[in-house]
Amino acid sequence: MQIKCSMCFCNVTEKDTIGINKKLLGEDILNYYCMDCLANYLDCSVDDLLDKIEEFKEEGCTLFK
């Protein structure tokens, strides 16, 4: 399955990008975003998202294994 960003239509292929979409927007989402567009959508920075990904990994979240 090929996932495209709902805003800029680039391919979303990295596991962590897919994981952070599911973690923050819900596991049953239909619209995925690349890191830049997700940061814009959530009004935060890409660095903020990367920090959250690391936090979730440290907590053992299965979306990031």
PyMOL CGO cylinders between C-alpha atoms (Angstrom):
from pymol import cmd
from pymol.cgo import CYLINDER

trace = [
    CYLINDER, 0.00, 0.00, 0.00, 1.36, 3.38, -0.98, 0.3, 1, 1, 1, 1, 1, 1,
    CYLINDER, 1.36, 3.38, -0.98, 0.54, 6.25, 1.38, 0.3, 1, 1, 1, 1, 1, 1,
    CYLINDER, 0.54, 6.25, 1.38, 0.55, 9.81, 0.11, 0.3, 1, 1, 1, 1, 1, 1,
    CYLINDER, 0.55, 9.81, 0.11, 0.50, 13.01, 2.15, 0.3, 1, 1, 1, 1, 1, 1,
    CYLINDER, 0.50, 13.01, 2.15, -2.98, 14.51, 2.14, 0.3, 1, 1, 1, 1, 1, 1,
    CYLINDER, -2.98, 14.51, 2.14, -1.59, 18.03, 1.73, 0.3, 1, 1, 1, 1, 1, 1,
    CYLINDER, -1.59, 18.03, 1.73, 1.42, 17.88, -0.61, 0.3, 1, 1, 1, 1, 1, 1,
    CYLINDER, 1.42, 17.88, -0.61, 0.85, 14.39, -2.08, 0.3, 1, 1, 1, 1, 1, 1,
    CYLINDER, 0.85, 14.39, -2.08, 4.44, 13.21, -1.55, 0.3, 1, 1, 1, 1, 1, 1,
    CYLINDER, 4.44, 13.21, -1.55, 4.98, 9.57, -0.62, 0.3, 1, 1, 1, 1, 1, 1,
    CYLINDER, 4.98, 9.57, -0.62, 4.88, 8.84, 3.10, 0.3, 1, 1, 1, 1, 1, 1,
    CYLINDER, 4.88, 8.84, 3.10, 7.17, 5.84, 3.48, 0.3, 1, 1, 1, 1, 1, 1,
    CYLINDER, 7.17, 5.84, 3.48, 9.05, 6.13, 6.77, 0.3, 1, 1, 1, 1, 1, 1,
    CYLINDER, 9.05, 6.13, 6.77, 7.71, 3.91, 9.52, 0.3, 1, 1, 1, 1, 1, 1,
    CYLINDER, 7.71, 3.91, 9.52, 8.12, 6.63, 12.16, 0.3, 1, 1, 1, 1, 1, 1,
    CYLINDER, 8.12, 6.63, 12.16, 6.16, 9.14, 10.07, 0.3, 1, 1, 1, 1, 1, 1,
    CYLINDER, 6.16, 9.14, 10.07, 3.30, 6.69, 9.67, 0.3, 1, 1, 1, 1, 1, 1,
    CYLINDER, 3.30, 6.69, 9.67, 3.51, 5.87, 13.38, 0.3, 1, 1, 1, 1, 1, 1,
    CYLINDER, 3.51, 5.87, 13.38, 3.36, 9.50, 14.55, 0.3, 1, 1, 1, 1, 1, 1,
    CYLINDER, 3.36, 9.50, 14.55, 0.35, 10.10, 12.29, 0.3, 1, 1, 1, 1, 1, 1,
    CYLINDER, 0.35, 10.10, 12.29, -1.46, 7.15, 13.88, 0.3, 1, 1, 1, 1, 1, 1,
    CYLINDER, -1.46, 7.15, 13.88, -0.38, 8.08, 17.42, 0.3, 1, 1, 1, 1, 1, 1,
    CYLINDER, -0.38, 8.08, 17.42, -1.48, 11.72, 17.21, 0.3, 1, 1, 1, 1, 1, 1,
    CYLINDER, -1.48, 11.72, 17.21, -4.45, 11.49, 14.83, 0.3, 1, 1, 1, 1, 1, 1,
    CYLINDER, -4.45, 11.49, 14.83, -5.82, 8.02, 15.64, 0.3, 1, 1, 1, 1, 1, 1,
    CYLINDER, -5.82, 8.02, 15.64, -5.03, 4.52, 14.47, 0.3, 1, 1, 1, 1, 1, 1,
    CYLINDER, -5.03, 4.52, 14.47, -7.99, 4.43, 12.05, 0.3, 1, 1, 1, 1, 1, 1,
    CYLINDER, -7.99, 4.43, 12.05, -7.08, 7.59, 10.16, 0.3, 1, 1, 1, 1, 1, 1,
    CYLINDER, -7.08, 7.59, 10.16, -7.52, 7.80, 6.41, 0.3, 1, 1, 1, 1, 1, 1,
    CYLINDER, -7.52, 7.80, 6.41, -5.48, 10.95, 5.81, 0.3, 1, 1, 1, 1, 1, 1,
    CYLINDER, -5.48, 10.95, 5.81, -1.73, 10.80, 6.45, 0.3, 1, 1, 1, 1, 1, 1,
    CYLINDER, -1.73, 10.80, 6.45, 0.74, 13.67, 6.38, 0.3, 1, 1, 1, 1, 1, 1,
    CYLINDER, 0.74, 13.67, 6.38, 4.47, 13.93, 5.72, 0.3, 1, 1, 1, 1, 1, 1,
    CYLINDER, 4.47, 13.93, 5.72, 6.47, 15.32, 8.65, 0.3, 1, 1, 1, 1, 1, 1,
    CYLINDER, 6.47, 15.32, 8.65, 6.45, 18.90, 7.31, 0.3, 1, 1, 1, 1, 1, 1,
    CYLINDER, 6.45, 18.90, 7.31, 2.72, 18.94, 6.62, 0.3, 1, 1, 1, 1, 1, 1,
    CYLINDER, 2.72, 18.94, 6.62, 1.90, 17.18, 9.92, 0.3, 1, 1, 1, 1, 1, 1,
    CYLINDER, 1.90, 17.18, 9.92, 3.88, 19.81, 11.81, 0.3, 1, 1, 1, 1, 1, 1,
    CYLINDER, 3.88, 19.81, 11.81, 2.02, 22.53, 9.93, 0.3, 1, 1, 1, 1, 1, 1,
    CYLINDER, 2.02, 22.53, 9.93, -1.34, 20.82, 10.56, 0.3, 1, 1, 1, 1, 1, 1,
    CYLINDER, -1.34, 20.82, 10.56, -0.61, 20.51, 14.30, 0.3, 1, 1, 1, 1, 1, 1,
    CYLINDER, -0.61, 20.51, 14.30, 0.99, 23.98, 14.52, 0.3, 1, 1, 1, 1, 1, 1,
    CYLINDER, 0.99, 23.98, 14.52, 4.31, 22.68, 15.84, 0.3, 1, 1, 1, 1, 1, 1,
    CYLINDER, 4.31, 22.68, 15.84, 7.80, 22.09, 14.46, 0.3, 1, 1, 1, 1, 1, 1,
    CYLINDER, 7.80, 22.09, 14.46, 9.21, 18.96, 12.87, 0.3, 1, 1, 1, 1, 1, 1,
    CYLINDER, 9.21, 18.96, 12.87, 11.71, 18.89, 15.75, 0.3, 1, 1, 1, 1, 1, 1,
    CYLINDER, 11.71, 18.89, 15.75, 8.78, 18.75, 18.19, 0.3, 1, 1, 1, 1, 1, 1,
    CYLINDER, 8.78, 18.75, 18.19, 7.41, 15.73, 16.32, 0.3, 1, 1, 1, 1, 1, 1,
    CYLINDER, 7.41, 15.73, 16.32, 10.81, 14.02, 16.29, 0.3, 1, 1, 1, 1, 1, 1,
    CYLINDER, 10.81, 14.02, 16.29, 11.11, 14.59, 20.05, 0.3, 1, 1, 1, 1, 1, 1,
    CYLINDER, 11.11, 14.59, 20.05, 7.67, 13.03, 20.57, 0.3, 1, 1, 1, 1, 1, 1,
    CYLINDER, 7.67, 13.03, 20.57, 8.63, 10.04, 18.42, 0.3, 1, 1, 1, 1, 1, 1,
    CYLINDER, 8.63, 10.04, 18.42, 11.67, 9.45, 20.64, 0.3, 1, 1, 1, 1, 1, 1,
    CYLINDER, 11.67, 9.45, 20.64, 9.50, 9.76, 23.77, 0.3, 1, 1, 1, 1, 1, 1,
    CYLINDER, 9.50, 9.76, 23.77, 7.00, 7.25, 22.41, 0.3, 1, 1, 1, 1, 1, 1,
    CYLINDER, 7.00, 7.25, 22.41, 9.81, 4.85, 21.48, 0.3, 1, 1, 1, 1, 1, 1,
    CYLINDER, 9.81, 4.85, 21.48, 11.25, 5.09, 25.00, 0.3, 1, 1, 1, 1, 1, 1,
    CYLINDER, 11.25, 5.09, 25.00, 7.79, 4.35, 26.41, 0.3, 1, 1, 1, 1, 1, 1,
    CYLINDER, 7.79, 4.35, 26.41, 7.66, 1.20, 24.28, 0.3, 1, 1, 1, 1, 1, 1,
    CYLINDER, 7.66, 1.20, 24.28, 4.84, 2.29, 21.97, 0.3, 1, 1, 1, 1, 1, 1,
    CYLINDER, 4.84, 2.29, 21.97, 4.25, -0.50, 19.47, 0.3, 1, 1, 1, 1, 1, 1,
    CYLINDER, 4.25, -0.50, 19.47, 3.64, 1.96, 16.61, 0.3, 1, 1, 1, 1, 1, 1,
    CYLINDER, 3.64, 1.96, 16.61, 7.38, 2.69, 16.59, 0.3, 1, 1, 1, 1, 1, 1,
    CYLINDER, 7.38, 2.69, 16.59, 8.90, -0.81, 16.74, 0.3, 1, 1, 1, 1, 1, 1,
]
cmd.load_cgo(trace, "trace")
